[in-house]
Amino acid sequence: MRAAAMQRYYFPIFHRGETQPDDEGEMFGSPELAAQYGARVARDIASDPECDLDAGTVVIVVDASGAEIARHGVTL
């Protein structure tokens, strides 16, 4: 059985109408794993006591070609 090829995924954050780019990204073996990581990032942001949950913050998961894989709203 062959191991999945690792690919780079990016996690820009949309917050208060502006996008905070992710220029570094992370390596994952599948889009599903990258999407799960994006969900975890959104949960981590939401758990910050100073997080404004009404700000419409969204973690976007994008592959190396720029295709959007998933979106995760920052909510409790």
C-alpha positions in Angstrom: 0.0 0.0 0.0 1.4 3.4 -1.0 1.4 6.3 1.4 -0.6 9.3 0.4 1.5 12.1 -1.1 1.8 15.1 1.3 0.5 18.3 -0.1 0.5 21.9 1.3 -2.7 23.5 2.4 -3.2 27.1 3.5 -5.5 28.5 6.2 -6.3 32.2 5.6 -8.6 33.8 8.2 -11.4 36.1 7.2 -12.1 38.5 10.0 -14.1 41.8 10.1 -14.1 42.0 6.3 -10.4 41.5 5.9 -8.4 38.4 5.0 -5.3 37.5 7.0 -3.3 35.4 4.6 -1.4 32.2 5.5 1.8 32.3 3.6 3.3 29.2 5.2 0.6 26.6 5.2 0.8 23.0 6.6 1.4 19.7 5.0 -1.3 17.0 5.0 -1.9 13.7 3.2 -5.5 14.5 2.2 -7.9 17.3 1.8 -10.0 15.7 4.5 -7.2 16.0 7.0 -6.6 19.6 6.1 -10.3 20.3 6.5 -10.2 18.7 10.0 -7.2 20.9 10.9 -9.1 24.0 9.7 -12.0 23.1 11.9 -9.6 22.7 14.9 -8.1 26.2 14.2 -11.6 27.7 14.2 -12.4 26.0 17.5 -9.1 27.2 19.0 -9.9 30.8 17.9 -13.4 30.5 19.4 -12.0 29.3 22.7 -10.0 32.5 23.1 -11.8 34.6 25.8 -11.0 37.7 23.8 -12.6 36.3 20.6 -15.5 38.4 19.3 -17.9 35.6 18.1 -20.0 38.2 16.3 -17.1 39.3 14.1 -18.0 36.8 11.3 -14.6 35.2 11.5 -14.0 32.2 9.1 -11.1 29.9 8.7 -10.8 29.0 5.0 -8.9 25.8 3.8 -7.2 26.2 0.5 -5.0 23.8 -1.5 -1.8 24.7 -3.2 -3.6 25.4 -6.5 -5.8 27.9 -4.7 -9.0 25.8 -4.7 -11.1 26.2 -1.6 -11.5 22.9 0.3 -13.6 24.0 3.3 -14.8 26.9 5.4 -15.2 26.9 9.1 -17.0 29.6 11.0 -15.7 30.6 14.4 -18.6 29.8 16.7 -19.0 28.1 20.0 
